[in-house]
Amino acid sequence: MTSSRTIAAPPYRTIVFDCDSTLSRIEGIEELARELPQERSNEIQELTRAAMAGEIPLQDVYARRLEFIRPSAAAMAHVAGIYWDQRLPHGEHLIAALAFLGKDLRVVSGGLLPCVQPFAERLGFAADQIHAVPTRSDEQGAWLGFDEQSPLARAGGKLELLGDWHGEGDAPLALVGDGSTDLEAAPVCARFVAFMGVALRESVAQAADVVCHEQDMAALLPLLVSPEELQILEHQPEHAPLVARAQAILSKP
């Protein structure tokens, strides 16, 4: 894995997205905790906040939160639907446009795979482009645990995965995310975009290459593609509205 840091403008070969508070407005773990007593739910929310702000290593809170919740297969499927209902505007249009340009698209999330995968597939990602933490359930759907060896259940895991991809020819890679685990992966990214449209994390925003404060995925388009690629999209009837929306956002006073 390479750790060199070369900041570069588009185009990028690989574009990676976080899921929670990026592609969707929610934090999946908090949705799973809603049926718990309020005190316990508040504790999980605070643990999540501290981990995403980089105050506590992710591995110190990951198993603890899930041991409190022990989500069933049905509960995880339900949260997948909430991810979709709370998706950011124009997410599926952005993914379709990037796919049209031939980008290698990936979702990399510390969320649970049964929650993240159905949502990401509906957005337009292929199953093998979706990376989250696998879980185990019994035949009745009761919780049996999660893959404790998954790099995405600990600090530095995203850096490890993206570093492997960056090493595949060292082609430029861009990452869009909102948390400290995303920022950890910046050393192998040509551009790290801090998406602050849902949750503002000052430490992440201050260290990012560029920050997006818009609550609209269309605003990311000019940050992820080159002017030449924008022109290509502008001449495609199915993608021209997304380009127009991105330009309208950029021109706001």
N, C-alpha and C positions, 0 to 999 in steps of 0.2 A: 504494500500500500504506500502511495506517495503522500507526503505531507506538505509539498510545496504550495505556496499561495500565490497564484497569478490571477489578478482581477482582470476580467475582460468583458467587453460589451458583446451583445449577441452578434452572430448566431451561436446557438448551443446545440450539441447533439442530443444530450440527455437533459430532461427537465423533471425534477422531483418535487412532489407536493407532500406536505404534512396533511393530516386529515382534520383533527379536532381544532376548532377555532380558526381554521383556514379554509378548507373546502366546505365545511359546515360550521354553523354558529355554535354548536354544542361541544361540550366535553363529555364523551361517551361514559366515562367512569362516573360522572356526577349523575347522569341520567339513570344509570344502573343502581345508584344509591338512593334514589328518591323514595323507595318503599321502606327504607330503614327509619328508625326513630330519628327525629330532627337533630338531636345532639350528635349522633353518629354520622349522619349525613353531613353536618357542618364540619365535623372533623375530617372527613374524606375530602371535602371541598378545600379546606385549608391545606391539607397535605398536597393536593394537586397543585394549588396555587404556588406553594413553596417549591415544589419540584420543577414546575415550568419556569419559575423565576430564577432557578439555579441556586436556591438557598439550601436545598437538601438533595443529595444524589438520588436519582430516580429509583435505583435498586433498594434504597432504604424505605421506600414507601409502596413499591409496586405490590409485593406479596401481601403486605399488611392491609392495603385497601381491599384486595380481592378476598382475603380471608373474612373480612367483615361482610362482604356482599354475597359471595358465592352465587353468582348469577346463573340462572337456568338457561338452557338453549332457547327457550321461548322468550325469556327476558332479553337475551342478546339479539334475537331476531327483531324484537320490538324496537330496540334502540337503532338497529339498522334502518328501520323505517323513519325514525325521528331524525337521523342524520339526513335522510333525503328530504324530509319536510322542511328542515332547517338549513338546507343548502344555500350557499351564497348565489345571488343572481348571476346568470350567464356562465355558471360553472361548466355545464355540459357543452355549451357553445365554444368556450375556450379550449376544452379538451379536444373537441372535434376539429377545431382549426389547427391546433398544434399537431394532431395526428395527420391531418392533410399535408402538413409541411414535412412529414416524415420523422418527427421527433420520437426519440425513445422516451416514453412517458412512464413514470413510476409514482406510486403512492408509498410512502414510508412512514409508518405510524407506530407509536407505542400503545395504540388501542388494541382491543381484542379482535382477532381476525373474523369471528362470526358476526361482529358488528360492522366492521369496516368493509369487508369484501363485498357483500351484497350492494351496499351503497356505492362504492367505487365502481363496480361493474355497471350500475345504472348510469353513472356519469360518463362512462365510455372507456374505462380502463379494462384491459384484458386481465384474466385471473392471474397470469404469471407476472403481471406488472404491479401486483398489490402485495405489500409486505407489512405484516402486523404480527401480533403475538398469538400463536395457536393456543387453543384450549382443549380440554378433554371433558366430555360429558358421558353419563351412562345411557343405557337404552331408553330410559324415561326422560332424559334431558337434564338430569340433576348434575350439578357442578362436581367435577372431579379434580380440577386444577388447571394450571396453564404450563406452557413450556418454559421452565425456569432457565433453560439454556439459551433462549432467544436473546440475541444481542439487543433487541428493541425493548427489553424489560430492564435495561440498566443504562447508566450514563455511558456515553461514548459509543453506544451501539450504532447510531446513525452514521457517525464518522467512519466506523468500521465498514459498514455496507457501502456507503458512497465512495469510500476510498478504494474498495475493490473495483467498483464500476469505473471510477476515474482512471484506474490503471489499465483499463481495456483500451489501449491506444492513446491514453491521455487526451482524449477529445474533451472540449469544454463541457462543463456540467453546471446547471443552475439549480438552486434549491429555493423553494418558497415555504416558509414556515413561521411560526409565531413564538416558539418556546426556546428555552435554554438548550434542550437536546438537539434542536435544529441548528442553533448557533454553534454548537460543538463541531458540527460537520462542515462549517465554513472553510476550514483550511484546505479542503480538496475541491472547493467550488470556485468556478470562474465568477459567479455572482451569487451572493446570498441576499434574497429579498425577504425582509421582515414584513410579514403581513399582519398589520395592526388594525385591520378593519373590524375585528370582533373584540379582541382583548389587547389593550395597550400594555406592553411589557417594556418599560423604559430601558432596562439593561440590554435587552435584545435589540431594540430599535437603535440605540446608540452605537452598537458594534456592527450593525449591518452595512452592506454596501449600498443598499437603497431601501427605502421604506415605502410601503403602500398603506395609506390610511383609509382608502375607500372600501365601502361595504359592497363591492361589486367586482366579480372576477374579471370583467372586461378591462378594468384598470390595469391588470397585470400584463395584458397583451404587449404593449410597447416596451415593457421591461424584459420580456422574454424572447422577442423576435427582433430581427434587424429591420431597418427601413425598407430594404429590398423585399423581405418576406412579407411585410405589411402590404406592399404594393401587390404582391401576388394574391394575397387574401382579398384585397379590395376589389379585384377583378373576378372573384368567384361569388356568384349570387348567394350561395348558402353561407358565406363567411363575411360578406361585405357589411351586413348589419352590425356584426360584432366590432369591426374596425370603426364604423361610424360611432358606435357607442363609446368605444375607447377614446376616440378623438373628442367627443363631446365632454367626457370627463376631464381630459387634459386641458380643454379650453375654459373650464369653469373658473370664474374669478377667485 
